[in-house]
Amino acid sequence: MLLRISASKQQGLSSKPRQSKVKLLLWLMPFLSLWLISGYKQIQSYFLQPEAILVLGGEEERELFAAKFAQEHPKLEIWVSSGSPEWYTNRVFAKAGIKKDRLHIDRQATDTVTNFTTLVDKLEAKGIDGVYLITSDDHMRRARVIGEIVFGSRGILLKPVPVKLGRKPEPIEKCFRDGARSLLWVTTGHTGATLGQSGGFINKK
């Protein structure tokens, strides 16, 4: 009898580490899935031949960089989402010799999430399957998270082109927050912007 009790205790003790490993694996599964998806997206973007240039406004350096980049890709149309005053953006691209019919300036966006949600329908309607994504290097990680969710929901791929400003990447918390807002938009059509007016959900650029 004592031997049976002892054996059952040992079985109970040995099952606990197994249960812990299973719980840990279940907890890690979403992160592993995101890592695999991210890796797959990076491979896709490597072979991608974009059909347009998307510039996220917010800093003058992005538009100046984009104007030079557009010179090197003369067949691509350029979309600038918010950012500098429209007259200034027009002047930057005009000085670079970019024809006005290639340039589309959209002023609807109020933050990084809406940079994507306000343009995705327009790009999809034009049959665009891939874009060069231009933004500053410290902002690129968050922009990619949002873009891969929002644009990815319509089959539009991103090829990141960071503007190197030498700053540290934004806090990872911003990626999680805006990733959640992007998923909310995909499922409900709302960006969650109003939730941040009282405190911490929304961010500017």
Secondary structure as GFF3:
##gff-version 3
##sequence-region A 1 205
A	DSSP	alpha_helix	2	47	.	.	.	ID=ss1
A	DSSP	beta_strand	52	56	.	.	.	ID=ss2
A	DSSP	alpha_helix	60	72	.	.	.	ID=ss3
A	DSSP	beta_strand	77	81	.	.	.	ID=ss4
A	DSSP	alpha_helix	86	95	.	.	.	ID=ss5
A	DSSP	three_ten_helix	100	102	.	.	.	ID=ss6
A	DSSP	beta_strand	103	106	.	.	.	ID=ss7
A	DSSP	alpha_helix	112	117	.	.	.	ID=ss8
A	DSSP	alpha_helix	120	125	.	.	.	ID=ss9
A	DSSP	beta_strand	130	136	.	.	.	ID=ss10
A	DSSP	alpha_helix	137	150	.	.	.	ID=ss11
A	DSSP	three_ten_helix	152	154	.	.	.	ID=ss12
A	DSSP	beta_strand	157	163	.	.	.	ID=ss13
A	DSSP	alpha_helix	172	188	.	.	.	ID=ss14
A	DSSP	three_ten_helix	193	196	.	.	.	ID=ss15
###
